[in-house]
Amino acid sequence: MLGAQGITEMHFLGDFGFVWTGAHGEARDLNTLDRELAAHSARALVTGGNHEGYDRWETIPVGPTGTRVVRDTVELLPRGWRAASPAGNVIASLGGANSIDMPDRIRAGDPYWPAEQITPDDLFALGEEPVDILLGHDAPVSAALRARLKPNEHLWDATGLAYAVRGQGMFHRGVQQVRPRLTVSGHYHLHLDAVETFQAGDGKSFECRTVILNSDGHENAVAVLDTDTLRIEYLTR
């Protein structure tokens, strides 16, 4: 679908799932993805989510381009990574998010990585210079998102809910630091596209368009972003 449109740079916004332990099957899947991307002269850049093999990620060194290269066409973006579009728009990545089901995962012995959490060091790496586009797995704290999530709060363990709220608060601090015109996120398994006014750390207000892509298999899970104009086109399957 994307290759047919001539798209050559793809961003995964978390829960990539191809880098876990370095097992043989994982390498096979990465090789398949690498071949498919190479066939379209494309590359994939990955912003981390809350379901990633972070123990494995952290063994992969950051190369000269500032990314963790896992295949010729696949790169993992450290938190705070920055780049510029051909027109000069600044793009940054701040991956990570707190799993709302963390207590259940720990009780059941399911995979959980503390490194999913955004830390003060990550916010320091992000910096305070403004950006035009902020890519994340989590999303800023907004009235529109709060309204969508509120009806389901009773479904979650209070400890897990508080943990998730803290994680979102850290991402929001990043938004306040760099004052993006656009954030693009995943994580919430819903679609949202809203413009909100936020307050930066210096007390000044700024307007930001907040886009959350839906989970895989649903409408509005994939979009094409023109990084020069910030125009977004949602793709249907």
LINMO-V174607 format. One line per field, one symbol per residue. ss: DSSP state (A for helix, B for strand, O for the rest). burial: 1 if it has 16 or more other ideal C-beta (glycine too) atoms within 10 Angstrom, else 0. A space follows every 10 residues. Layout:
BEGIN
ss->???
burial->???
END
This chain:
BEGIN
ss->OOAAAOOOBB BBBOOOOOOO OOOAAAAAAA AAAAAAAAAO OOBBBBBOOO OOOAAAAOOO OBOOOOBBBB BOOBBBBOOO OBBBOOOOOB BBBBOOOOOO OAAAAAAAOO OOOAAAOOOA AAAAAAOOOO OOBBBBOOOO OOAAAAAAAA OOAAAOOAAA AAAAAAAAAA AAAAAAAAOO OBBBBOOOOO OBBBBBBBBO OOOOBBBBBB BBOOOOOOOO OBBBBOOOOO OBBBBOO
burial->0000000001 1111110111 0000010001 0011001000 0111111111 1111011000 0000001101 1011111111 1110100011 1111111111 1110000000 0110011100 0110110000 1111111111 1100100110 0000010001 1011001101 1111111111 1111111101 1100010100 0000000111 1111000001 1110101001 0100000
END
